[in-house]
């Protein structure tokens, strides 16, 4: 646990990263960017984090990653929010009771 009470380093270690510094994170897809905020499904998030889909759900349910956006029944994560979170060293985002 670090000074602000999160265990972000442990989350990044689980994801095979050292604080998120200097990593080139690429999202699977068509390679096109239209300048709009890209929303990723759970499979794309798992690929970005180099972990399983189940691990993404566990991190999300535990509040250890950015909160997903819900569009009807769809669950998506902001690519920008995820990259920012990784760059900050993967700190816990919220406290789950």
N, C-alpha and C positions, 0 to 999 in steps of 0.2 A: 504494500500500500504506500502511495506517495504522500506528500505533504497536504494535498487537497482532498485526501480520503479515497482516491480512486486506485484501482489496481490495473491501470491501463497498460503498464509494462507487461503484466502477466498475460493480458489478452493478446497483445502483439506477439509475445513469445509463443503463445498457443498457435497463432497464425503464422509463425515462422519469420517474424520480423523483429528488427531491433529498433524500436521507437518510430518506425515508419520513415526514417530518414533515408533519402537517396534511392528509393525504390521506384521503378518504372511500372506503374499500374496501368494496364490496358484492359479495356472492357471488350468482351467478345461482341461482335455485331457486324454491321455492314461497313464500318470505318468512316461513315459520313457524320458530319456534325453540322447542325443547323443553327447553332448559337443558343438554342433554348436549353433549359435545364433538362438533362436526360434522366429519365426514371428507369431504374433497373429492376428486373424481376429477381426472385430468390436464386435462380440458377446463375444469372450474371453476377450477382453479389458474391456467391460462392466462388466463382471463377476469379473475381477480382481479389478476394481474400485468400485464395488458394486453400480452401477448406471445403467441407461437405455442405450440402444444402441443410442437413439436420443441424450442423454447427451454427449456421447463420440463424436458424430459428431459435436455437438455445441462447445465442448472444443477444438477439433481439428481445426474447422473453425475459432475460435477466437484466435488461436495461444497459447492456455493455456496449451498445452501438447506437447510431442515430435511429430515431423513431421512424418507422416506415410511413408512407403516405397511403391512405386507403381510398381507392376509387371504386365505389360499389363493392364488389367482392374481390377486386384485385388488390394485391399488396405490392407496393413498389418502394424502392429506396432512391433518394436523390444521389446521383453520381457525385455532384459537387460536395454534398454533405459528407459522403463516405471518404472522399479524397482528403477533405479538411480534417476529418476525424483521424484518419491514418497519419496525416502530417503532424497532428498534435500528440501522437504516441498512443493512440487508441484508449483514451480515458473513458471511464464509465460515464454514460450520458445522463442517466437518471437513477434514482433509488427505487427499487421494487420492494414493496412490503409484502 
